[in-house]
């Protein structure tokens, strides 16, 4: 899963540009609303909501906006009702893609997702066709200047982290989905700054993209899906070697 994890690191660095055009804030607000609706409005007893609120704070979403989103989720304030829906498909080169959405209109979103796959050389698949190739994990990123590998391992692994991997200029800490908050608290307590912490669907196997043209084609599909308003996360099982990734990101 290392190649896709590197892409996750790159996507995080692109977050500032996303926030400027409002996409990131819209995504965060929807995630908070759906978490509050499904598990209640108290972050202390709703682990998913707690994670979403922390992610929103990390990205400077105003506190009053967070509170209003929670109230809409619990029904205390009126708002658009969103539902969670996932779409599965294949990008070129046989790359499996799992698209997680929050939408007020399932038919519209499904048509938009299908159009991206069809237009860019991929194909939409039946439910269950690719989901088995992913598993939900907690993922934290720590910039290397913020911690040595030994200090990070001591704090993270003692708190229940599963793995720590080198992502170039950052460390990636992987946890079980229910351990994300505990590991984050341990890193905070150790004075280790965290650049992002979220729940993601990570691939269990990967497709190597060693050709620049193939890598560009797959990334074009991922970017187009992420640009759709209702899309929250795009998960794909590709692995791009460092030299190819540097070339396609120029």
C-alpha positions, 0 to 999 in steps of 0.5 A: 500500500506504500505507493497509494500512501505516498499519494495520500501524503501529496493530496494532504499537501494540496489541501490548502488549494482545495480549502481556498475553493471551498471544496474541503470545507464542504466535505468536512461539514457533510462528514460532521453532519452524517456522523452526528446523524448516525451516532449522536451529537456528543463527540465524547461518545461518538468516535466517528464524530470526534474524529471528524470534528478534530479533522475540521479543527485541523483544517481551521473550520470555524467552531460555530460552523462545526456546531451548526453542522452537528445540530443539522445532523442531529435534527436540531436545525433544518438542513439538507439530508445527506446519505452515504453511498459508495461506488466501485470501479476500475481506472485504466491499467486495472486499478481498483477504485472505491469512491465514498460519497455523501449526497442529497441525490443518489441518482445525480451522484451515480451519474456523475461518477459513472461519467468520469469513469467512462469519459477517462477510460475506466468503468463502473463496477457492481457493488462488492467488485473491488471493496474487498481489496480495501480495509478501513484504517486510521492514518496519521501524518507527521512531518519528519522535522517534528519527530525522530523515528525512535520517538515516534515509534515509542509513542505510537506503538505503545498506544496501539499503532500498527505500523510506521512507514517512511513517506519521504518528508513525512512519517505515516502512522497506521492504526486500527479504525478504533485506535486513531483517537488514542494514538493521536492523543499519545502523539499530542502528549509526547509533543509530536505535531500531527499534520493530518489524522483521518480514517481512510480505506487503504488497499491490501494489494497494489497495482504497480504503475511503472510507466509515466503515461499509465500513471498520468492516466490513472491520476487523471481519473482520481483527480476528476472524481475528487473534483465532484461535489459529492465525493468525500474520498477516492481510494485506489490500489495503485503503487507509483515508484518514486522516480515515476511519481516525481516525473508525473508531478512536475 
